Amino acid sequence: MWAGIVDSVLFTILYPVTLLIAVILGYGIARKFYVRQNKEWKASGVEASVIGIFALLLSFTFLSSNNSMKDRLKTLHETSDAAANLRRESLFLSNDIKEATKQYLISYLDILGNFKTHYLAGENKLIGEIEFVNGNYLSLLISRNKLNPEGKQEVQLLLPYFNELNAHFYRTFYSYDERTPNLIIILLIVSSWLIALLVGFLNGFHQRRHYLVPFIFIVMVTLCIQAIRDLDNPHGGTIEPEFADFLAQQHSLINSTR
């Protein structure tokens, strides 16, 4: 539920508003309970440390989300390489194995090229589609394995490439559910509200209002949180893995005369 709220468009709109409210609230507390009552307030000296802890938390989450995004992209490249390796290995085998592998990869790459559409339609449905394509290809390999020693040798040559391709697919599939823990996101958002409160509070002691620092704070934190949300959300953010290479690879296979 929490992930759905954070991923929503409503959160994108309301989050900077909540930061602005926190800044105004902090400013109001300083004016009402200190300035207007002529009470003296002295900095405790830990304000910079508190802001530094928030910056550290923001940096840690940013780095974690960015690394997850890079791992997803790396897996996609490895999947593409695995498909190409399987195709190249099949070119040196008998014509029926070569053609079956070509048709198998065409179907497989079609699913990968439209991964997001299939994933959002249902995770179980996506797994079912891949298992159906794999099952048909494995049935052919099993029949070749039982046919003669030559067929068995061909199957033994192809199986490592087949297993590698599917291992990368499932890594891609499960990476879509590997998100930053909700507790970390909650901690980051709540901390940003508290720091916004502190920024407004510290600005409340000046005789003239200061708008620049609160403005810079709200803009920077909003953009940072938005970037973290995008990096952390591969199927709904603006920074998404690119699957077009699989469709290009499929198109190349379809037009291949080999």
Number of C-alpha atoms within 10 A of each C-alpha: 7 10 15 9 11 18 18 12 10 10 15 17 10 11 19 18 14 16 24 20 16 22 27 19 18 22 22 18 16 22 19 13 13 15 17 9 10 10 12 9 12 6 7 7 8 9 13 10 10 15 18 12 12 19 16 12 17 23 14 13 21 19 14 16 22 17 14 20 21 13 15 21 17 14 18 22 15 17 24 19 15 22 23 17 16 23 21 14 15 23 15 11 18 12 12 12 21 19 16 16 23 22 17 17 23 21 17 20 24 16 21 26 20 14 21 19 13 17 18 12 11 11 12 10 13 20 14 12 15 16 14 12 16 17 12 12 18 17 11 15 22 13 13 19 17 12 11 10 11 13 19 16 13 19 23 12 15 19 14 12 19 20 13 17 21 18 16 20 20 13 15 20 17 11 16 17 12 13 16 19 10 13 10 14 20 14 13 18 19 12 19 24 19 19 21 27 23 21 21 26 20 18 22 24 16 11 8 8 10 12 10 8 12 19 12 11 18 20 13 12 19 18 14 16 21 19 18 23 24 20 26 27 24 22 17 15 17 13 16 17 19 13 19 13 15 24 17 14 18 23 14 12 18 14 8 9 6 10
